Amino acid sequence: MSERVLVTSALPYANGPVHLGHMVEHVQTDVYVRWRRAIGDEVTWICAADAHGTPIEVNAGKAGMDPAAFAEKYRADQRRDFERFGIAHDTYYTTHSPENRKWAYRIYDALKAKGLIYKKSVEQLYCEHDGRFLPDRFVKGTCPKCGTPDQYGDVCENCGTTYDPRELVNPACALCRRPPVVRASDHAYVNLRKPEVRAVIEGWVLAEGHLEAGVRAQVSGWLADLQDWCITRDPPYFGFPVQDPEFPGKFLYVWVDAPIGYLSSAEHHFAEEVAPERRLSPGAFERAWLAEGAPARLEHFIGKDILRFHAVFWPAMLWAAGLKRPDRMPVHGHLTVNGEKMSKSRGTFVNAATYLDAGLDPELLRYFFCANLGPGVADLDLSLEEFRNRINADLSNNVANLASRVAALLQRAPGPVEAAPDAEIRELARRLLDEARADYGRLQLKAVVRCASEIAVLCNRRVQAGKPWENPAGEAERVLLWSVAKALLAIAMILRPVMPRFAGGLARAFGAELPRWDEGFDPFRGPVEVREKPPQIARLEAKQVERLIAVAPEAKPARVSAAPSPAETATKVTARPAPVPGVIGYDDFARVELRVGLVRAAEAVPKADKLLKLSVDVGEAAPRTIVAGIAQAYPDPSRLVGLRIVVVANLEPRPLRGIVSQGMLLAAGEAPGLQVVTVGEGIAPGTRVK
């Protein structure tokens, strides 16, 4: 039975272009939305630019622009970059809108009507040089809990703790770097400790299905020390003025109206942007999508850095206004690049436009992100080497090359081909189609990608063994080619949410349009006729992906001291300790190139009791042949197929029993208990082992 779902992504701040960190969340959400629609659900995906706050007010002033115009400029830039990545929001609105103003005042009034807003005189950090109270993000210092330096004044990016900016160790104004002073100011606070409010928050957090188990445990820990929430800010500020005589001259804090932007942007979408026959008045929209008991799901996709605002404060705001709380809140981790936090100084802060301007296909990054995303909050690393190896091995070699070969062979067979399916190929494809369909719902995107890859691995192995190119018109060959072509349709269905353009082209190449993904979908029906060339994925070269990393300016050469005297040099040379016998230097070790290899096939070497012949994919154009003396430990060589092993990739080829072995694998122990060294399934063939 189909569902109606309102999906949101966190709102990018309208203070600059979107970067690849934003893309992690928006790719994850886009893929989920596309899957929901593929299975027949009615999904509306809402997003907007977060247009308020001190940073926009300050930077607009520096640019000589009105803050609203400044935010609108970046909103337009962000929307363009999202669209170039295939991110298909139904709307990309703004929080600086009449709808958001209306909703923000409504929720403020609802909180006050329930007796939850009170006045409190607060001592705040004030910069005398810049003449302003400092918002949380304009104070930096050391986290008072974990000791991480250079943290903002509201939340620690390392441990997730929220705090008062005054609690920072050695705070400084982010504008002028001068130490601030403390001054008092009256502000509006929301009483979250009131028993009925606490019960609402705890009830939502602890209910199954709203948060992933690990996230729920983290938020539950925060509830043990629930603090009230300050929701106003002092001028100068860009935002909505508080319409409450008790707080003259104050503004609503940006984190009040930012999540409210989900509601106001959705209202705007249904009132202004849908077809006339589908438009809803504000009241009808609320009844259909937001009211308690409304027949629709509400799902928020967010990053772990804004979890507290969404999982603690937001449910209380919705409850006060009589609105439903989210049915689900998936939370993802941060993006690192080459193992490091994104950094402008290191050149690893990569904007979305930088990726596109490098000439790289956005669907390749969508695939890589999905191959590393699950439902948890683990950080995702964009290792450029792993990115290149995975694309080359999984897509270029495993799927696109297979499709090209099969299409060429089918064109040599007379007329459309239809046959009884190969049992092994059909059984695996149908099983993995069902698994992938369920994995999408669980946001196990890495498992989805693995399903597509496993089907392609089997098909490649069967084509290699069946050699249909020798007689493509033969009965057995026609059955194999037809079955593989149908399995490619299964792969296209699985990858459609991840790579919609590639998957659509793959299906059309074999004469099909992808239908709705109903349970039990069976691609093994009807004839196959090659109607166009399957889409190709060129292998990525190292130089292509290296363009993403901006080269930082060279550091100034260090001051050179006077040259040492010959006596000093001699002393230093003779003082060097003699090498320990049997110990190698780092340079010796660095010469050994270890890479991950995926075993595609394995068989015994005739008349050799100890040797097995393996076909191993190490991310190159063709698999390598490796002969290994492990037969006594693996009497059934098929046990090795599908394992990701570690290969010495730069070993000189060596003939063994008439077979040229192109490498060596790592193993531990002695036969019959010997085991080859393996790595996790998420590591792409060809990845360097360091």
HELIX and SHEET records of a PDB file:
HELIX    1   1 LEU A   20  ALA A   38  1                                  19    
HELIX    2   2 THR A   54  ALA A   63  1                                  10    
HELIX    3   3 PRO A   67  ARG A   84  1                                  18    
HELIX    4   4 PRO A   98  ALA A  113  1                                  16    
HELIX    5   5 ASP A  136  PHE A  138  5                                   3    
HELIX    6   6 PRO A  165  GLU A  167  5                                   3    
HELIX    7   7 PRO A  195  LEU A  206  1                                  12    
HELIX    8   8 ALA A  213  LEU A  223  1                                  11    
HELIX    9   9 VAL A  254  HIS A  268  1                                  15    
HELIX   10  10 HIS A  269  GLU A  273  3                                   5    
HELIX   11  11 PRO A  276  ARG A  278  5                                   3    
HELIX   12  12 PRO A  282  PHE A  285  1                                   4    
HELIX   13  13 GLU A  286  LEU A  290  3                                   5    
HELIX   14  14 LYS A  304  ILE A  306  5                                   3    
HELIX   15  15 LEU A  307  ARG A  308  1                                   2    
HELIX   16  16 PHE A  309  PHE A  313  3                                   5    
HELIX   17  17 TRP A  314  ALA A  320  1                                   7    
HELIX   18  18 ALA A  352  ASP A  357  1                                   6    
HELIX   19  19 PRO A  362  ALA A  371  1                                  10    
HELIX   20  20 LEU A  384  ARG A  390  1                                   7    
HELIX   21  21 ILE A  391  ALA A  400  3                                  10    
HELIX   22  22 ASN A  401  LEU A  410  1                                  10    
HELIX   23  23 ALA A  423  GLY A  441  1                                  19    
HELIX   24  24 LEU A  445  GLY A  466  1                                  22    
HELIX   25  25 PRO A  468  GLU A  470  5                                   3    
HELIX   26  26 GLU A  475  LEU A  495  1                                  21    
HELIX   27  27 PRO A  500  ALA A  509  1                                  10    
HELIX   28  28 ALA A  542  GLU A  546  1                                   5    
HELIX   29  29 PRO A  566  ALA A  575  1                                  10    
HELIX   30  30 TYR A  586  ALA A  590  1                                   5    
HELIX   31  31 PRO A  637  LEU A  640  5                                   4    
SHEET    1   A 5 THR A  91  THR A  94  0                                        
SHEET    2   A 5 GLU A  42  ALA A  49  1                                        
SHEET    3   A 5 ARG A   4  SER A   9  1                                        
SHEET    4   A 5 ARG A 297  GLY A 303  1                                        
SHEET    5   A 5 VAL A 331  HIS A 332  1                                        
SHEET    1   B 4 ARG A 132  PHE A 133  0                                        
SHEET    2   B 4 ILE A 117  CYS A 127 -1                                        
SHEET    3   B 4 VAL A 181  VAL A 190 -1                                        
SHEET    4   B 4 TRP A 229  CYS A 230 -1                                        
SHEET    1   C 3 GLN A 151  TYR A 152  0                                        
SHEET    2   C 3 VAL A 139  THR A 142 -1                                        
SHEET    3   C 3 VAL A 169  CYS A 173 -1                                        
SHEET    1   D 2 THR A 232  ARG A 233  0                                        
SHEET    2   D 2 PHE A 251  LEU A 252 -1                                        
SHEET    1   E 3 GLU A 340  LYS A 341  0                                        
SHEET    2   E 3 LEU A 335  VAL A 337 -1                                        
SHEET    3   E 3 LEU A 380  LEU A 382  1                                        
SHEET    1   F 5 ARG A 624  ALA A 628  0                                        
SHEET    2   F 5 LEU A 612  ASP A 617 -1                                        
SHEET    3   F 5 LEU A 594  ALA A 604 -1                                        
SHEET    4   F 5 ARG A 644  VAL A 648 -1                                        
SHEET    5   F 5 MET A 664  LEU A 665 -1                                        
SHEET    1   G 4 ARG A 624  ALA A 628  0                                        
SHEET    2   G 4 LEU A 612  ASP A 617 -1                                        
SHEET    3   G 4 LEU A 594  ALA A 604 -1                                        
SHEET    4   G 4 ARG A 688  VAL A 689 -1                                        
SHEET    1   H 2 ARG A 654  LEU A 656  0                                        
SHEET    2   H 2 ILE A 659  SER A 661 -1                                        
SHEET    1   I 2 ALA A 667  ALA A 668  0                                        
SHEET    2   I 2 GLN A 675  VAL A 676 -1                                        
END                                                                             
